[in-house]
């Protein structure tokens, strides 16, 4: 699992790998901790420089260009109305604040996919990231 500092590289490696595999008929679902947020910048996240912040903000653009759609999970919302999927390890699950985990799917299958974030304090699990359940109809 990537740390926030490594997340940018993880997101862009994912994009690169998907670019080679996706064609018009491909049906792909991807999920994971991308550690990206359009709200991050060098002021809000001290260890990020402007280049890293820009990569975080723009990582979804090539995914859309490749024909992927971001699938927003159902579940408790937190900071800026984002679905809560992450908590700092020293905080309780009730204090979890934002989304670092994402699910994407190609447009030709996205309408058949739904996602549930198990982000309530009772069903969070032992990790600093909640579990995501992906349903395919």
N, C-alpha and C positions, 0 to 999 in steps of 0.2 A: 504494500500500500504506500502510496506517495505521500510525503509530507506536503504542507502548503508550499514550501520552497521548491519542491520538485514538481508540483502539480502542473505548472505551465508546460514543462517538458512532457509530462504524461499526456496532457490534452493534445498537444501537437503531434506526439507519436501516434496516438489513437487516430487522429485525422489522417496522417500519412498512411497508416496501415489500411484504413477504410477506403482511402482513395484508390488503392490498388485492387480492392475486392468488389467494389460497388459498380454494378452495371444497371441498366434499365430494369432488368428482371430480377435483380438481387432483392432478397428480403432479409434485412439485417436488423437485429435489436442489439444495442450496446448499453451497458450500464457500469457505473463505477464511480469512484472518488476521483473527480477531475480537479478538485481544489481550485476552482475558478469562480470568480464573481465579477459581474459587470460594475459593481460598486467599489472595488478595490482600487486604490491608487497609492502613491508613495506617502501621502499624508495620513490615510486611514490605516495603512498596514506598513509599519515602520521598516520591516526588513525588505520591502519591495522597492526597486528603483522604477523609474517611469517606463522603461522598456518592458519589464516584467508585468507591470500593471496594464500596459497596453495589450500585451499578449493575452492576459486574463480577460480583458474586455472584448477582444476580437476573436477569441477561439471559437465561439459559436458560428461566426460568419462562414468559414469554409465548410463547416458541417452542413449548414443550410445549402450552400452551393453544391454540395455533393448529393443533395436530395434527402437529407435527414431532418427530422422534426424533433424538437425537444418535447418530451412528454412530461408534463407537470404531475407529480404524484398528488394523490388525495392525502390529506393528513393535516396535522396541526401546523399553523403558520406562525411565523415569528417576525424577525427583523425585516422591515420593508415588505411585508406580506409574503415573503418567501417561505416555501415549505421547509420545515425544520428537519435536517438530516444529520446535523453535526453538533457536538457539544465539546467544549474544552474539557479535558479529562478531570479537572478539579471542580467542575460544576455538576450539579445534579441534572438529570434529564429534563426536569421541569424548567431549568434555566438555559436549555439549548437555544441557540440563537439564529442559525442560518443554514443555508443549503450549500453543500459542497459535493453532493452525490447526484448524479444525473442519469437519466435514461433517455436514449435517443432511438429512433427507428426510421427506416426508410419510408418515404411517403406512401409507397404502395402497400404498406402493412400497418402504418401508424394508426389508422382509424380502428384497427382490430386489437390494439394494445392499450391496456390501462395499467396504472401503477398505484400502489398503496404504500405509503411510508408508515412503518410501524414505529411511530415516533411519540407515542404516549409514554408517560413515566412507567407504567406497568409492563408494557411489552417492548421496550427499547432494546433490551439485550445488554451484554457485557461490554460492547465496544463503545468508542467515542462517536461512532457513526451508527445510525439506526439501520435496521434491515429494511430493504425494499422488496415488495412482492410484485411481480410482473405477471399480469394475466393476458393471455392471448385467446381471443374469441375465434 
